[in-house]
Amino acid sequence: MWAAEHWKEYEIIDTSDGEKLERWGRYLLIRPDPQVIWTTPKTNPEWKIRNGHYHRSSRGGGEWEFFDLPEQWSIHYGSLTFNLKPFSFKHTGLFPEQAANWDWISEKIKNTGRPVKVLNLFAYTGGATLAAAAAGASVTHVDASKGMVNWAKENARSSGLADAPIRWLVDDCVKFVEREIRRQNKYDAIIMDPPSYGKGPKGEIWKIESSVFPFIELCTQILEKKPLFFLVSSYTTGLQPAVLSYMMNLAIARRFGGFVEADELGLPVHDSGLILPCGASGRYSGPDNS
């Protein structure tokens, strides 16, 4: 498992009964987690001094209950700063387990010794975009949500990357890649963290079970002849690492050489010493940098 073990301002403190107790900087949140299927005594007193608690509804969805939580605050990961705020369906605007991938991305870019063009698709609030830009890459950041792109820009400014070579685009990812193929634009590296279901700005439908493999194949048409890397993550659907590995070997490694590795992502749990699974990622490394 690839665990995000280098956080200083975030941690999972404890887990029990379908919930996790987390520290986000100065604030404690309780949020539901589908992987926490065990019940253990909640002996840690911090369960009772939470600043926010997201209650799942039996009818689907849920709502926040707040106890002295600001509308927005920030935490840091290395040189990066992320602005957080609780919003719909339990989220805060950041998936901390992805830090394991940010470290991998950063090392790939820093060690290659050449200029790197990165395309980040379904780019959300920009964690991978900022990691790539901070490592020296030029990045194209694409997400269908204008609100998420604006949030990512805010994170870039807070991280001192306002003037970094980042192109911010509100667009449907599939249609954008199709246009890039026609324009014959190429990228050294591609990152994607696709949702299980989504709609583009003009109502385009995305269903990961039927869409992700053809989309990976489509993206290979805008890879340089000697790609640096290709990263695919999956959280909501629970795609197994072996499935990610098989898809990426078929679509990418078979065409360009190099190799694929895939594993679960995870976050350490302070009180139990366990690693909580948080989805999976597949990582392709090109033949000249593997």
Sequence and secondary structure as in RCSB ss.txt:
>XXXX:A:sequence
MWAAEHWKEYEIIDTSDGEKLERWGRYLLIRPDPQVIWTTPKTNPEWKIRNGHYHRSSRGGGEWEFFDLPEQWSI
HYGSLTFNLKPFSFKHTGLFPEQAANWDWISEKIKNTGRPVKVLNLFAYTGGATLAAAAAGASVTHVDASKGMVN
WAKENARSSGLADAPIRWLVDDCVKFVEREIRRQNKYDAIIMDPPSYGKGPKGEIWKIESSVFPFIELCTQILEK
KPLFFLVSSYTTGLQPAVLSYMMNLAIARRFGGFVEADELGLPVHDSGLILPCGASGRYSGPDNS
>XXXX:A:secstr
 EE    SSEEEEEEETTEEEEEETTEEEEEE TT         GGGGG SEEEEE TTS EEEEESS  S EEE
EETTEEEEE   STT  S  GGGHHHHHHHHHHHHHH S  EEEEES TT HHHHHHHHTT EEEEEES HHHHH
HHHHHHHHTT TTSSEEEEES HHHHHHHHHHHT  BSEEEE   SEEE TT  EEEHHHHHHHHHHHHGGGB S
S  EEEEEESTT   HHHHHHHHIIIIIHHH  EEEEEEEEEEBTTT  EEEEEEEEEEE TT  
